[in-house]
């Protein structure tokens, strides 16, 4: 049983990493259906600004705190979450399980050149996964939506970035009978080798967010959102 804590009008998973990974692996093993959202401060802010997007998130099966900003906010607001649960780690654990169980995996997102490298890399790392759909994220969303209804995928990874990835998942979720759906943001770029994850030291010091901001083309915009989020939390407000 996974416990949740309400923050910003969203139910966040409150669990240790080991408990959480065991739970989602069981879902995949049992061919159950689920919609996973990994929520960082930027995504939370978007949900507070956009009621329609917030409604989509509230329909998700699970929302995890992706980033130290959310867990730090939970402590400030008197509702401390047990741990940060990075989306890229959750997705990696799911791929490992999919490989062990020889599951069917569907991928959507990334630039065409990223997807080409991604499939090559994932096929080497996870040789027993069956890739039943691989679509880049440039105008292929409708085509992917049609495909997902027929391929019976067990795990669906969507790297369109927020809010597009959650909106796409919500648009197709009720059209299929199975599948664990998760939005993975920039994970395809990292796994394909087209961008680097924060060095281990940054991750250990809980500064992965700083590395992402400093290396992102829209770093200044992201920094402004992070400062706005911090200001919101300091005032202990849950709406804009």
HELIX and SHEET records of a PDB file:
HELIX    1   1 UNK A   17  UNK A   29  1                                  13    
HELIX    2   2 UNK A   41  UNK A   49  1                                   9    
HELIX    3   3 UNK A   51  UNK A   58  1                                   8    
HELIX    4   4 UNK A   68  UNK A   76  1                                   9    
HELIX    5   5 UNK A   87  UNK A  100  1                                  14    
HELIX    6   6 UNK A  112  UNK A  125  1                                  14    
HELIX    7   7 UNK A  141  UNK A  151  1                                  11    
HELIX    8   8 UNK A  164  UNK A  173  1                                  10    
HELIX    9   9 UNK A  187  UNK A  192  1                                   6    
HELIX   10  10 UNK A  200  UNK A  204  1                                   5    
HELIX   11  11 UNK A  208  UNK A  215  1                                   8    
HELIX   12  12 UNK A  219  UNK A  234  1                                  16    
SHEET    1   A 2 UNK A   3  UNK A   7  0                                        
SHEET    2   A 2 UNK A  10  UNK A  14 -1                                        
SHEET    1   B 6 UNK A  62  UNK A  65  0                                        
SHEET    2   B 6 UNK A  34  UNK A  39  1                                        
SHEET    3   B 6 UNK A 180  UNK A 183  1                                        
SHEET    4   B 6 UNK A 155  UNK A 159  1                                        
SHEET    5   B 6 UNK A 104  UNK A 109  1                                        
SHEET    6   B 6 UNK A 130  UNK A 135  1                                        
END                                                                             
